[in-house]
Amino acid sequence: MSAQKLDRNIFQRLFGICATRRPARKDGWVLAEGKITVDLNAMPELVNKGSAVRLDGKGLGVSVLVVHGDDGEFHAFENRCTHGKRALDPVPGTETVQCCSVGTSTFNYDGSLIEGPAKGPLTVYKVDRAGETLSVTV
């Protein structure tokens, strides 16, 4: 069984240009004491199931992909494929994330590899939700 692929052109795949963007509002999240706190009211990118946002900077040592999963839950991953270290994108309607490169390694929300040349599972971070606040332990 083959994993569904995100619709990306060859140049986007060759250059590893991901579809997931940074949040429009810089005040939508903070990093303190090894936890990312996300204010969902200030993060419209995460309103819909299948949507995602990538978090970088603010002292965060790695890029983090936060996904509002098709399962209704929120998931967080180190935003780096274990094959070529390219960024990841969610694949709406599939409960998976996929490397943005030509290899299109595809992973379940638990980080396990479904298909592709990746060398192992993704790093998955624990996400807790309290109302409109997410806490991601990195």
PEMO-V176023 format. One record per residue. RES is the residue in one letter. PHI is phi in radians with two decimals (* if undefined). PSI is psi in whole degrees, 0 to 359 (NA if undefined). Layout:
BEGIN
[[RES | PHI | PSI] [RES | PHI | PSI]]
END
This chain:
BEGIN
[[M | * | 130] [S | -1.68 | 141] [A | -1.29 | 145] [Q | -1.19 | 140] [K | -1.79 | 143] [L | -1.19 | 143] [D | -1.40 | 100] [R | -2.35 | 146] [N | -1.44 | 168] [I | -1.07 | 325] [F | -1.21 | 321] [Q | -1.08 | 320] [R | -1.22 | 314] [L | -1.05 | 318] [F | -1.62 | 2] [G | 1.12 | 38] [I | -1.49 | 112] [C | -1.45 | 158] [A | -1.46 | 334] [T | -1.35 | 130] [R | -1.81 | 168] [R | -1.30 | 159] [P | -1.16 | 146] [A | -1.16 | 323] [R | -1.73 | 124] [K | -1.31 | 341] [D | -1.55 | 8] [G | -1.38 | 350] [W | -2.67 | 154] [V | -2.41 | 156] [L | -2.03 | 127] [A | -2.67 | 132] [E | 0.90 | 46] [G | 1.31 | 14] [K | -2.28 | 138] [I | -1.68 | 127] [T | -1.90 | 122] [V | -1.95 | 126] [D | -1.59 | 106] [L | -1.11 | 334] [N | -1.18 | 337] [A | -1.85 | 14] [M | -2.31 | 71] [P | -1.07 | 341] [E | -1.10 | 342] [L | -1.87 | 15] [V | -1.17 | 313] [N | -1.63 | 146] [K | -1.03 | 140] [G | 1.54 | 357] [S | -1.58 | 168] [A | -2.78 | 166] [V | -2.56 | 149] [R | -1.91 | 136] [L | -1.95 | 128] [D | -2.45 | 158] [G | 1.40 | 200] [K | 0.94 | 30] [G | 1.55 | 359] [L | -1.26 | 123] [G | -1.25 | 337] [V | -2.33 | 160] [S | -1.35 | 140] [V | -2.13 | 132] [L | -1.74 | 122] [V | -1.90 | 127] [V | -2.09 | 132] [H | -1.56 | 98] [G | -1.15 | 158] [D | -1.13 | 345] [D | -1.50 | 1] [G | 1.53 | 350] [E | -1.64 | 166] [F | -1.81 | 139] [H | -2.28 | 150] [A | -2.39 | 140] [F | -2.39 | 151] [E | -1.11 | 127] [N | -1.44 | 65] [R | -2.75 | 119] [C | -1.17 | 148] [T | -1.44 | 3] [H | -1.65 | 291] [G | -2.01 | 8] [K | 1.16 | 22] [R | -1.41 | 163] [A | -1.24 | 168] [L | -2.03 | 157] [D | -2.36 | 147] [P | -1.30 | 152] [V | -1.93 | 98] [P | -0.94 | 139] [G | 1.46 | 6] [T | -2.20 | 349] [E | 1.00 | 41] [T | -2.42 | 163] [V | -2.15 | 154] [Q | -2.42 | 143] [C | -1.14 | 140] [C | -1.45 | 5] [S | -1.57 | 182] [V | -1.08 | 327] [G | -1.15 | 336] [T | 0.77 | 45] [S | -1.00 | 136] [T | -2.14 | 137] [F | -2.27 | 148] [N | -1.29 | 168] [Y | -1.08 | 339] [D | -1.44 | 1] [G | 1.62 | 352] [S | -1.30 | 143] [L | -1.28 | 130] [I | -1.67 | 315] [E | -2.84 | 152] [G | 2.03 | 177] [P | -1.47 | 7] [A | -0.98 | 152] [K | -1.61 | 0] [G | 2.98 | 189] [P | -1.30 | 165] [L | -1.41 | 158] [T | -1.39 | 122] [V | -1.92 | 136] [Y | -1.84 | 146] [K | -1.25 | 133] [V | -2.12 | 126] [D | -2.02 | 145] [R | -2.14 | 133] [A | -2.28 | 101] [G | 1.13 | 239] [E | -1.79 | 25] [T | -2.17 | 130] [L | -1.81 | 144] [S | -2.15 | 118] [V | -1.94 | 119] [T | -1.52 | 117] [V | -1.92 | NA]]
END
